[in-house]
Amino acid sequence: MIELSTTPTTAVLVVEGDLDLSDRQEFPGLVARVSGLRRQLLVVDLCRTTFLDSTGAAFLISLADVTGRRGGVTSLRGADDRTRYVLEVCGALDLFRVDADHRCAPDEAPGPWARSGR
C-alpha cells in the first residue's frame, strides 16, 4: 500500500509492504501526482516497507528525479541497509537524502527482510 499526503511545504509518501514489480501499474500515476504537487521536499517513509526490488528502486529514482528537476529534495526515512544497498547498486543512492536520524516506531520497524536476512 502506498499513501500520499501533503503539507504546504512537504509531500510524504508512505510505503507499506513490498515495493516491487507487482505495484508497477501504480507508479506512473503516483510520480505524476508528486510532480504536480510541486513541493520542495518529498519524504519517502519506508518504515513499513518489507521488500524492495529493482522496479521499486526505479520508482523511487523517478520520484527523486521529478523532485530534483524542480530543485527539491527527496528524503528517505526508515530505509534499511538492504534498501540503501539496492539503490547504491542502481547507482542512485546519491539522488536521495537519507534521514539517518529517524528511528521507526517499534510497530513500524522495517519489515521481515531486515530481520530475517531475506
C-alpha positions in Angstrom: 0.0 0.0 0.0 1.3 3.5 -0.9 -0.3 6.6 0.6 0.5 10.2 -0.4 -0.2 13.1 2.0 0.9 16.8 1.9 1.5 19.8 4.0 2.1 23.3 2.5 5.8 22.6 2.0 6.2 18.8 2.0 4.8 15.7 0.3 5.0 12.4 2.3 4.8 9.1 0.6 4.3 6.2 3.0 5.1 2.7 1.6 3.7 -0.3 3.5 4.6 -3.9 2.4 6.5 -4.8 -0.7 7.6 -2.1 -3.3 8.1 -4.3 -6.3 7.0 -5.4 -9.8 3.5 -6.2 -8.5 2.9 -2.5 -7.8 4.3 -1.1 -11.1 0.9 -0.1 -12.5 0.5 2.5 -9.7 4.0 4.1 -10.2 3.3 6.4 -13.2 0.2 7.9 -11.6 2.0 8.5 -8.3 5.0 10.1 -10.0 2.6 12.4 -11.9 0.8 13.3 -8.7 4.1 14.1 -6.8 5.3 16.2 -9.7 2.0 18.1 -9.8 2.2 19.0 -6.1 5.4 21.0 -6.7 6.6 20.6 -3.1 10.3 21.3 -2.4 10.6 18.3 0.0 9.4 14.8 -0.7 9.7 12.4 2.2 9.5 8.7 1.3 8.7 6.8 4.5 9.9 3.3 4.2 9.5 2.2 7.9 6.9 -0.3 7.0 8.4 -1.5 3.7 9.1 -5.2 3.7 10.8 -5.6 0.3 12.2 -3.5 -2.5 13.3 -4.8 -5.9 14.7 -3.0 -8.9 11.3 -2.0 -10.1 10.6 -0.4 -6.7 14.0 1.3 -6.9 13.2 2.6 -10.4 10.0 4.1 -8.9 12.0 5.8 -6.1 14.5 7.1 -8.6 11.7 8.6 -10.7 10.3 10.4 -7.7 13.8 11.8 -6.9 14.2 12.8 -10.5 10.9 14.8 -10.7 11.6 16.4 -7.3 15.2 17.3 -8.2 14.2 18.8 -11.5 12.3 21.5 -9.5 15.3 22.0 -7.2 13.7 19.9 -4.5 15.0 17.2 -2.3 13.8 13.6 -1.8 14.5 12.2 1.7 14.3 8.5 2.6 13.0 7.9 6.1 13.3 4.4 7.6 15.4 3.0 4.7 17.1 -0.1 6.0 20.6 -1.3 4.9 19.2 -3.5 2.2 17.1 -0.8 0.6 20.1 1.5 0.6 22.2 -1.3 -0.9 19.6 -1.8 -3.8 19.7 2.0 -4.5 23.5 2.0 -4.3 23.8 -0.9 -6.8 21.5 1.0 -9.1 23.9 4.0 -8.8 21.2 6.1 -7.4 21.7 6.5 -3.7 23.2 10.0 -4.2 19.8 11.2 -5.5 18.4 10.9 -2.0 19.0 12.5 1.3 19.0 9.6 3.8 17.4 10.5 7.1 19.9 8.7 9.4 18.4 10.3 12.5 14.9 8.9 12.1 14.0 5.9 14.2 10.9 3.9 13.2 8.5 3.3 16.0 8.5 -0.3 17.2 5.2 -1.1 15.4 6.6 0.3 12.1 10.1 -1.1 12.1 11.4 -2.3 8.7 9.8 -5.4 7.5 10.8 -9.1 7.7 13.6 -8.8 5.1 15.5 -6.6 7.5 15.0 -9.0 10.4 15.2 -12.4 8.8 18.0 -11.7 6.3 15.7 -12.4 3.3 
